[in-house]
Amino acid sequence: MKPTTVTPMRIEQTAIDGMLVLHPKTVDDDRGQVRELFRLSAFGAAGVVVPSRWAQMNLTFTARGALRGLHGETMTKLVGVVRGTAHAAYVDARPDSPTYRVVVERELVPGMQVLVPPGVCNGFQATSDDGCEYLYCFDTEWSPDLPGVAVNPLDPSLGIKWPLAPVLSAKDANAPTLSAI
């Protein structure tokens, strides 16, 4: 019989002001694993400011090679892969931020999350053979007229190294470059 193992939450700072990579608390035993995706008191105890409630949660399935983003709405997002893997990119599109134009890339796997502040663009490409499922928690309900920015994920000035030939929506392919915003 395998003993129960508890791994506490771990938090990483990133090069983008206010953006964090979170490794939630996990409990492993003979039955498998429980991942604590969100517990308000645990986030508070760790000094991570988050909304006391999420207004909307979306789970997307994205086929291998498909790319979603880069979108920087005026909302806080808690995002992560729940199945599969993804290459994620984040761009600080907040002109008044000390880290304006900074790009952070991460390989996402189940068991990690990213807390994305309002105005920071979030995008990802599914890299696992059978695609990925990506969870979004929003502090505001999404609507087509929600303020924010979209940046072309293929903007060469960003230097993002997408690992696969990208499959984009027309909306993302036609988004402006960061310098054009």
Backbone torsions as a table, in degrees:
resi	resn	phi	psi	omega
1	MET	NA	129.7	-179.0
2	LYS	-78.3	132.6	177.5
3	PRO	-71.2	152.1	176.9
4	THR	-71.2	131.9	178.5
5	THR	-118.7	127.5	177.9
6	VAL	-112.0	123.3	176.7
7	THR	-108.9	118.7	-177.6
8	PRO	-70.6	162.8	176.7
9	MET	-59.7	140.6	176.5
10	ARG	-128.5	140.7	-175.2
11	ILE	-124.8	134.3	175.9
12	GLU	-116.6	133.1	170.8
13	GLN	-75.4	155.4	175.3
14	THR	-121.8	176.9	178.6
15	ALA	-74.7	-8.8	178.3
16	ILE	-99.3	127.2	-178.8
17	ASP	-56.4	122.4	176.3
18	GLY	86.5	-6.6	179.8
19	MET	-96.2	131.1	-177.2
20	LEU	-125.4	147.2	169.3
21	VAL	-103.6	126.5	-175.6
22	LEU	-115.0	137.3	172.9
23	HIS	-115.5	99.1	-172.7
24	PRO	-63.6	160.5	174.9
25	LYS	-58.6	136.1	176.8
26	THR	-128.7	149.7	175.3
27	VAL	-126.2	119.6	179.7
28	ASP	-111.9	138.5	172.9
29	ASP	-153.6	-168.2	-177.8
30	ASP	-58.5	-27.1	-177.0
31	ARG	-81.9	-19.8	-177.1
32	GLY	138.7	-133.6	-174.5
33	GLN	-140.0	143.7	170.2
34	VAL	-115.7	125.8	177.0
35	ARG	-109.5	126.2	179.7
36	GLU	-85.5	91.9	-175.1
37	LEU	-65.7	-36.6	180.0
38	PHE	-156.6	127.2	171.3
39	ARG	-140.9	112.7	-174.3
40	LEU	-53.6	-44.4	-177.6
41	SER	-65.8	-36.2	179.2
42	ALA	-68.4	-41.5	177.2
43	PHE	-63.0	-44.5	179.0
44	GLY	-61.2	-43.8	179.6
45	ALA	-63.3	-29.1	179.4
46	ALA	-86.5	-1.1	179.8
47	GLY	79.6	16.7	179.9
48	VAL	-95.3	117.0	-178.7
49	VAL	-84.2	121.1	179.0
50	VAL	-138.2	163.2	176.9
51	PRO	-64.8	151.7	178.4
52	SER	-74.1	-14.1	173.7
53	ARG	-151.3	149.0	175.3
54	TRP	-94.1	136.8	-177.7
55	ALA	-85.3	-24.6	-178.2
56	GLN	-156.2	143.7	173.6
57	MET	-130.9	133.2	177.7
58	ASN	-123.8	144.2	172.5
59	LEU	-122.3	118.7	179.8
60	THR	-106.9	147.8	165.4
61	PHE	-104.5	131.9	-179.0
62	THR	-129.4	126.2	-178.4
63	ALA	-71.4	153.0	179.5
64	ARG	-51.4	130.5	179.1
65	GLY	90.6	-23.0	179.3
66	ALA	-68.6	143.1	-176.0
67	LEU	-123.1	130.4	177.0
68	ARG	-117.8	127.0	176.9
69	GLY	111.6	176.0	28.5
70	LEU	-104.9	122.8	-175.8
71	HIS	-123.7	131.5	-179.9
72	GLY	-127.3	74.1	179.5
73	GLU	-73.6	169.9	179.4
74	THR	-86.9	54.8	179.4
75	MET	-144.3	154.6	171.9
76	THR	-83.4	137.7	178.9
77	LYS	-125.4	141.9	167.7
78	LEU	-115.8	116.2	-171.9
79	VAL	-128.1	157.1	175.8
80	GLY	-179.9	162.0	177.4
81	VAL	-87.3	131.0	176.1
82	VAL	-104.2	-17.8	174.8
83	ARG	-152.4	134.6	-179.6
84	GLY	89.2	-162.0	179.7
85	THR	-136.9	158.6	179.5
86	ALA	-149.9	151.9	170.3
87	HIS	-99.4	119.6	-176.5
88	ALA	-109.9	149.1	175.4
89	ALA	-135.2	142.1	-179.5
90	TYR	-132.0	136.7	-178.3
91	VAL	-130.5	126.2	177.0
92	ASP	-77.4	107.0	-178.0
93	ALA	-104.3	18.0	-179.9
94	ARG	-91.8	106.3	-175.2
95	PRO	-57.1	-27.6	-178.6
96	ASP	-91.6	5.4	-178.2
97	SER	-84.2	144.7	175.4
98	PRO	-67.0	-14.3	179.2
99	THR	-114.1	26.1	178.5
100	TYR	-51.8	133.9	177.9
101	ARG	77.4	-1.0	178.0
102	VAL	-70.7	137.8	179.1
103	VAL	-114.5	134.0	174.8
104	VAL	-123.7	130.1	175.8
105	GLU	-115.6	142.7	179.8
106	ARG	-145.1	145.8	168.5
107	GLU	-87.9	125.5	-178.3
108	LEU	-103.3	135.1	176.0
109	VAL	-133.7	160.1	174.7
110	PRO	-56.3	140.6	-179.3
111	GLY	102.0	3.6	173.3
112	MET	-136.4	151.6	-179.9
113	GLN	-136.0	163.6	175.9
114	VAL	-129.4	128.4	174.3
115	LEU	-93.8	113.8	-172.8
116	VAL	-107.4	117.3	179.7
117	PRO	-70.8	159.7	176.5
118	PRO	-55.7	137.1	177.5
119	GLY	87.1	-7.6	174.3
120	VAL	-91.6	125.9	-177.9
121	CYS	-76.0	138.2	-177.9
122	ASN	-121.7	130.8	175.4
123	GLY	-150.5	156.0	179.0
124	PHE	-153.2	156.4	174.9
125	GLN	-124.1	127.9	177.4
126	ALA	-68.5	130.1	-175.9
127	THR	-117.3	-15.0	-179.6
128	SER	-79.2	151.2	-175.7
129	ASP	-53.5	-38.9	-178.5
130	ASP	-100.5	25.7	177.6
131	GLY	77.0	-167.3	179.0
132	CYS	-145.6	157.7	171.4
133	GLU	-110.0	129.1	-171.8
134	TYR	-123.6	125.7	-177.4
135	LEU	-100.6	130.7	174.7
136	TYR	-116.6	129.9	168.4
137	CYS	-114.1	128.1	-177.3
138	PHE	-116.5	142.9	175.9
139	ASP	-85.6	-6.8	177.7
140	THR	-135.2	143.2	176.9
141	GLU	-67.1	134.8	179.3
142	TRP	-72.9	143.9	171.2
143	SER	-148.4	155.5	-177.4
144	PRO	-59.4	-25.1	-178.3
145	ASP	-99.0	15.3	178.6
146	LEU	-63.4	129.7	178.9
147	PRO	-61.4	150.5	178.0
148	GLY	153.2	-169.9	-178.5
149	VAL	-129.5	154.7	169.9
150	ALA	-126.6	136.1	-179.6
151	VAL	-121.6	140.0	178.6
152	ASN	-62.1	120.8	-177.4
153	PRO	-67.8	-11.5	177.5
154	LEU	-101.7	12.0	177.6
155	ASP	-56.2	113.6	-175.8
156	PRO	-62.2	-26.2	-179.0
157	SER	-67.7	-18.3	179.9
158	LEU	-80.4	-26.7	178.4
159	GLY	68.2	24.9	-179.8
160	ILE	-73.3	132.4	-179.2
161	LYS	-102.2	81.6	176.5
162	TRP	-66.5	130.5	-172.3
163	PRO	-75.2	-19.9	-177.1
164	LEU	-124.9	161.6	173.2
165	ALA	-60.0	121.0	-172.2
166	PRO	-77.5	142.0	170.5
167	VAL	-109.1	114.9	-173.7
168	LEU	-115.7	152.8	168.0
169	SER	-74.6	159.9	177.0
170	ALA	-60.7	-38.9	-179.9
171	LYS	-59.5	-47.8	-179.0
172	ASP	-70.0	-38.6	179.8
173	ALA	-64.9	-29.6	-178.9
174	ASN	-96.2	2.6	178.0
175	ALA	-65.9	150.9	-178.7
176	PRO	-74.1	164.1	172.0
177	THR	-72.7	164.2	-179.2
178	LEU	-62.8	-38.9	-179.4
179	SER	-68.5	-21.4	-179.7
180	ALA	-84.7	-8.4	-177.9
181	ILE	-78.9	NA	NA
